[in-house]
Amino acid sequence: MLPSVFVSHGSPTLPFDDVPAREFLRGLGAKLERPKAILVASAHWETPVPALNAVAKNSTIHDFAGFPKPLYELRYDASGEPALAKRAASLLAGAGLRASIDAGRGLDHGAWVPLMLMYPQADIPVLQLSVRGRAGAAHHIALGRALAPLRAEGVLILGSGGFVHNLGAIDWNGGPEPEWSRAFADWTHRHLLARDETALADYRMRAPHAVQAHPTEEHFMPLFVAFGAGGETVLRLHTSATFGSLRMDAYSFA
């Protein structure tokens, strides 16, 4: 059975940035059993109710502005998996979680940036699951738990967000990581290893500097999808910080 995995996708320029997280992601795909398909819960697709994209061929969405021209020339032309989208929607419905199907949306950079590094040939079908930043951690754990049977069917459930994500606190000159970022990341790491679902679901109140680490919650929610979908074995695959406080940690749940 495949693990579920959470990765931090960082800046859209990650494919060009000479940082440890890029090299980690470049090697990650080869370390995992090759999936039949990939379901990505991306921080960059928020909807009022859970949604899954179901297209024959994914377009590449450049959902950002003001970056160098070469970034807009990148494409990730993975096929979609409409049948899997329907299967996932059925699993969610069985758990009492209504989900819609989007027959037009492609892949946003929360999906294609890490996948371009992990599976550069774009030869594995990909579909996306939306998040709801205001719905909270418990909701996203429930989404992951409902989708967990897909792991036994050869599907990689991949959460793509940010372990610490406060764009207003970024140091573009690459200064040292501030203490508040480290304290929040350390608290989260300890409770992930302990699989303390109660504390994690209430992280907003319990974790130090939670609001500073995540002024809005959408980039943290993919972690909880992966957590809910995974098993009891928690492994930190990578830890680093770029631009000061932008934590790029990654985990597997097997």
Secondary structure as UniProt FT lines:
FT   STRAND          4..8
FT   TURN            12..16
FT   HELIX           20..31
FT   STRAND          37..46
FT   STRAND          51..53
FT   HELIX           69..72
FT   HELIX           82..94
FT   TURN            95..96
FT   STRAND          100..102
FT   HELIX           109..118
FT   TURN            120..121
FT   STRAND          126..131
FT   TURN            133..135
FT   HELIX           137..147
FT   HELIX           148..153
FT   STRAND          155..161
FT   HELIX           167..169
FT   TURN            172..173
FT   HELIX           179..193
FT   TURN            194..195
FT   HELIX           197..201
FT   HELIX           203..206
FT   TURN            208..209
FT   HELIX           210..213
FT   TURN            218..220
FT   HELIX           221..229
FT   STRAND          234..238
FT   STRAND          241..242
FT   TURN            243..245
FT   STRAND          246..247
FT   STRAND          250..253
//
